[in-house]
Amino acid sequence: MKKLTLFGTPDSPELYPLRDFLQRSVVEYDWIDLGATPNLPTSLVEAQAKGSVRSVVEFPGGKLVVNPTVAEVAQELGWISKPSYQEYDLSIYGAGPAGLSAAVYAASEGLRTVLIEREAVGGQAGTSSLIENYMGFPEGIAGATLAERARQQALKFGVEILLLREGIKGTFYDHHIHVDLASGDQLVARANICATGVEYEKLNLKNEARFFNKGVYYGAGAGEAIFCRGKDVFVVGGGNSAGQAASYFAGFARRVYLVVRKGNLAATLSDYLVKRVTTIPNIEILYNSTVQELAGDEVLQGIKVVNSLNGTATWHDTSKLFICIGGKPNTLWASETNIIRDPNGYLITGNDLVGRAGFPKCWPLARPPYHLETSVPGSFAAGDVRLNSVKRVASAVGEGAMAVTLVHKYLAELDKTNS
């Protein structure tokens, strides 16, 4: 298949979401700088003459789309569809490792399964340049590649994948979950698994929103690496995603600064990554440090880093700041349901529900909730979105598979009750 061609300027805020989506979706593309290429296609020159052109995508058939959204690109690739059935056995929300695993196991075992993802397949794991501690890949594997293989496997077993779709309201009645999608469609399923993961936290600085995609990025941002050549890049965070990002960017940037709030990495970073980031020559670790201010005109131009031990503030010139500092669970949709969350928004499941406010008053069954079952029968949680889950890819994959086993038990007891 011929590659897509993406035209634009490196600092265009409209381009980063497109590059990030294509990178995470393992779609190969050629990049052409609009400002540095004299011989542009005639159709593109004509489009430029008609008005403001910030980005253009040329598809394999030659079609040009000017200033496209991510949704428009996905539509052209044939990836956006509507639900095919009025009712599913299982609906899964979130196509990260947990959701993809659940989809593969559910469909392979005969359940009519739909998988809903509001962004790109792979979740946060899909942004990782290299996952090295996942069993079976001694040389490591890019997060996006692992996710794409899982997506293909899910499709092989008949999973219906609804990409760039978001649930905005869920209600539970008649032993079904009814979810209203932002698109106006409704999904109905006998059981569901929430695997929506977490969203990266923000630094909550004064100009942070203004520089979003203009030098400030959330997550590892592997698709941005080619635009870091010869630059000083800053990565904020002390976890594995930050360590992987620093290691990856070191192969492109002049220097990578890893800004770490604590005084060491051992408590938050896997040992193999500690050894790596501390030995790569062009990585400098700023311990006991936080980013306190952002500066720039149209794009990010500098940041102020403060050392918490001595109060020293240092301004650094940079146009690339990647924030990888953990996240908040994506569970706002559950606020109007009987699903119990902890104060931070994580879904509480199984034995962890005991003693929580509202439980067991909201629980209608004689049996206790299964291990991954929420306070609503038939509604399960897997992966990072679940309270007390282990924040690792392998653990999320295991929980996705385990959740499907529990879905089978729930559906069997429901069929027995209704027979």
N, C-alpha and C positions, 0 to 999 in steps of 0.2 A: 504494500500500500504506500502510495506517495505521501510524503510528509506534508503537514500543514506548514504554512509560512506565516509568521507573525511579524508585522511591521509596527514600529513605534519608536519611542525614545526611552533610553534606560531609566530615567527618573519619572516617567509618567505614572501617576498613581492608578490610572485605569488599567495599566498593563500587568501590575503585580498579581491581581486576582486571576487573570487569564493564565499567566505563566505558572502560578501555583497550582491551579486546577489541572492544567495539561501535564505538569510534572507529576502530580499525585495520581493522575489517571493513566500514567505511562503512555502518553500520546507524544510521539516524536514530532518535533517541529524545528524549522529553521528560523533563525532570528535575523531580521534586517533592520538596521537603524535608519529611520526615516531622515534623520538629520545628517547622515554621513554617507548616504548612497545616492550618487548622481543619476544613475540610470534606473529609474523606477518604472514599473509597468504603466502603460498609457492610461489604463482605466483608473489607476491609483492617482496619477497626476491630475486627471479630470476630477476625481473626488476631492482632492486637496483644493482645487480651484473653486469648488462649490461652497466650501465652508471649512470649519474646524475639523481636522482629522487628528485624533489622539492615538488611535490604534486601528489596525486593520488585520483581519485574518483572511488568508487565501486558502480555500479548501482544495482537496485533491482534484476535484473536477474543474477548478479554475474560478469558482465563485468567490467574489470578494464581499466581505461584510465589514462595513465601516463602523467603528466605535461599538463593537459588539459587547453584550453582557456575557457573563459565564453561562447563563441559561440559554442564550441564543447560540453559543458555540456548541453546547451540549445537544441542543435541538438539531442543529445541522449534522451532528455526528450520529443522530438517531438514538440518543440515550434517554430521552424524556418520553414517558408514556403514562397513560392513565391506568387505573386498576382494571383488571380484566374480569374479575369475579365480584359478585355481590357479597360473598362471604368466603373467608379463609379459615383454615384450621388454626393458623398461627400468623400473627403479624409481629415483625421484629423492627424495632426502631433504633437506628444507628448501625452503620456498616463499618465499624472498626473491627478489630480482631474478634471480640466477643460476638458481635452481631453476625459477622461473616461465618464464624464457626457454627453458631446456632443455625444459620440458614442452610449450610451444607448438610449438617446432621439431620435437621428436620425434614428437608426435602428428600434426602436419600432414604429416609425411613417412611416415606409415603404421605407426609403431611402437606397439605396445600399451603404453601408458604409465600408470604410477601415480605420483602425487605425494603424499608424506607430510609433514605439518607438525604439530609438537607444540603450537604456539600459534596465532597469527593469521597469515593470509597477509600477506606483505610483509616479514617479518624486521625488522631495524633500520631499513631504509629506510621501512617502513610507519609508523614512529613520527614521521617528519619532517613538520613542518607545511608545508614548502614546499621542493621540490627545484627549484632555479633554473638549474642548469648541465647539465641533461639535454637533449640535442638534440631539437628539434622542439616545445618548449614555451617560447616566448619570455617568457611571463608566469609561468612556473613551474607546478608541479603538486604537489599534496599527495601525500606518499608513499603514503598509504592509497588515494587515488584511482587512482594509477598501478598499484598492486598489484591493486586490484579490477578494473581494465580488463584486466590480464593474466590474472587468474583467469577472467574471462568468456571471454576469447579461448581459453584452454586448454580450458575446458569445450566451447566450440564445436567444437574439433577432436577431442573425445572423450577428453580426459584424465580419469582417475579421481582425484579429490582426496580424500584421507583426512585430515580435519582433527582436531586434538587427538589425534593418534596419535604415539607415540614408540617408536623402535626401541631395544631394550635389549641385544640381542646379535646379532651378524652372523657367519655362517660361510660359507666359500667352498669348494665342492666340486662335482664333475661339471659344471664350467663354468657354475655358477649361484651367485647370492648368496641365502642363506637368512637371513631376518631375523625374529627373534622380537620381536613388539610387546608393549608393556606391557599391552595389552588382552587378550593371550592368543592373538591371531591370528598367523599366519605369512605372510610375503610371500616369494615366490620369483620371481626375475627372471634373465634371461640376462646382463644388464649393469646397472650402477648408476652413478649420479652422486651424490656427496656434495656438497651445497650448504648445509650446516647453519650456515654463518656463524660469528659469534662472539657470546659473551655479554658484557654489560657487566661491567667490573671493579668490585669493591667497594672502599671506602676502608679496610676492615678496622679500623674503630674499635670501641671497647668496646660501645657501645649500638646499633650499626648495625642488627643484626637485630631488636632490640626496636622500632625505629621504622620498620621496613620497611612501606610503604604507610600509615604513620601520620605522614607528613611527609617521609620519605626515599623517593625513587623513582629507579629506574634507567632511563635513556633520556630522550628528549625529553618524554614525557608530555603530548602535546597535549590529551588529553581532560581534563586537570586544569586547563587554563587558566582556565575560567570561575570556578574556586574560588580564583583568585589575585588577584581584583579588590581593589585598595586595599592589597595586602600587599607586603612586601619578600620577593623570591624570589631564591634563590641557585642558580646553575648552575655545576657544577664541570667543567672541561675546556677544552681549547684547540683542539679539532678542529671540523670542519664541523657535526657534530650538535649540539655545545654552542653554536656560534655561531647556528645556526638556532633553537635553543630559546630563547636569550636574546632574539633579535629578535622571536620570536613572543610570548613572555611579556610583552615590553615593551608590547604593545598592551592588556594587561589589568592588570598589576601596577603598584603605585605606583613601585617601583624594582626593577631587576634587577641583581644583582651577579654578574659573571662571574669566577669564581675560577680563575686560570691559574697553573700551577706555574712556567712560564718567564717570562722578562722581556719577551717580545714574542709577537705572534700570527702574524707573517708566515710562520714556518717550518711552521706546522701548519694554518692557516686560509686558505681561498681568498681571493683579493684582494678580491672583491666583498663578502665577508662581513666582512673586516677594515674596509673603508670603512664598512660599515653599522653594526657594533656600536660603532665609535668615534665615530659621529656621532649616534646616537639619544640624545636628552637624558636619558632615565631609565635608561640602562644605564651602570653604573660597573664598570670592569675593575680587579680586584685582582691585579696582577702579582706574580710571585715568592711566591705564596701557596698555602697548603694548609689544608684543614679538618682540625683535630686533635681536636676533641671535640664531642659532641652532648649536649644537655640537654633535659629535659622530663619530665612525669609520664606521662600516658596517650598523649600525642602529642608530636611534636617542638615545642619552644618556643624553642630557641636553639642556636647553633653558635659554636665558637671558631675563628677564622681566624688563622693565624700567618704572618707575613712572614719568609721564609727569609733575607733579606739582613740585617735588623736584629734579628730575633728578637721583634719586637713581636707580642703576642697581643691580639686584639680580640674581645670577645663581641658577637654580633649577635642580636637578637630576630627569629626567623623560624619559620614553620611549614611552609615549602616548600623542600626541598633536592633538586635534580635532578642526578644523577651521570652524566656522559657522558664517561668517561675511557678509551675504548678497551675492548678485551675480550680474552677468551681463547677459542680455537677450541673448538667443541663436538665433540670427537673422542674422548671417553673410551671410546666403544663400540669403537674400533679397537684398544684396548690388547691384546686377546687374539687379534688376527689378524696376518697377515704384512704389514699395511700399515705402512709406515715413517713415523714422525712426527719432527719436530724437537723439541728440548728443551721448547719452548713449546706443543707439541701440534698444530702446523700439519701438514697432510698434504703430503708431499713427492711431487712428480710429475716425470715426464720426465727431462730431463738433470740436474736437481738431485739425482736419486737416485745418480748416479755418485759413488763414494767414500764413501757412507754406510755405516755399520755394518749388516751383514746383507745388503747388496746387492753383487753380484748373486746371492748364494747362494739367496735366496728367489724369484728370478725364473726361471720354467721355460721361457721361450720363447727362440728364437734371435734374434728381433728385439729392439731396445731398447724401453722403454716409450714410448708416444706422449706428446706434449707435456703433456697434462692427465691422463695415466694414472698411477695410483699403482703401488706395487710388487706389486699383485695384478692380473693381467690382467683386463680388463673392468670394473675398478673405477676410476672417474674422479672428479676433484675440480674444482670450479669456484667462483669467488667468494672471499669473504674467508677461508674455511676453508683455502685453499691457500697454501702457503709462497710468498712473493714475489709474491703477487697485488697488483694496484693496488686500493686500497680506495676505489672509486668505483662508483656505480650503473651507469654506462655500461660500465665494464670488466666488471662482474659479468654484465651482460646479454650482452656479447660472448663471455665465457668459457662461459656456458651454451649458446649457439648452437654454439660451436666444439666443446664436449664432445660434442654430439649427432653432429657430423660424424665425430668419432673413434669414437664408439659404432658408427656404421654400418660403419666400416672393420673394427673388431674383430669384429662379428657376421658380416660377409662372410667374413673369414678363418676364423672358427670354423665356418661352414657349409661352406666349401670343405674344411676338414680333416675334417669329419664325413661328407662326401658320398662 
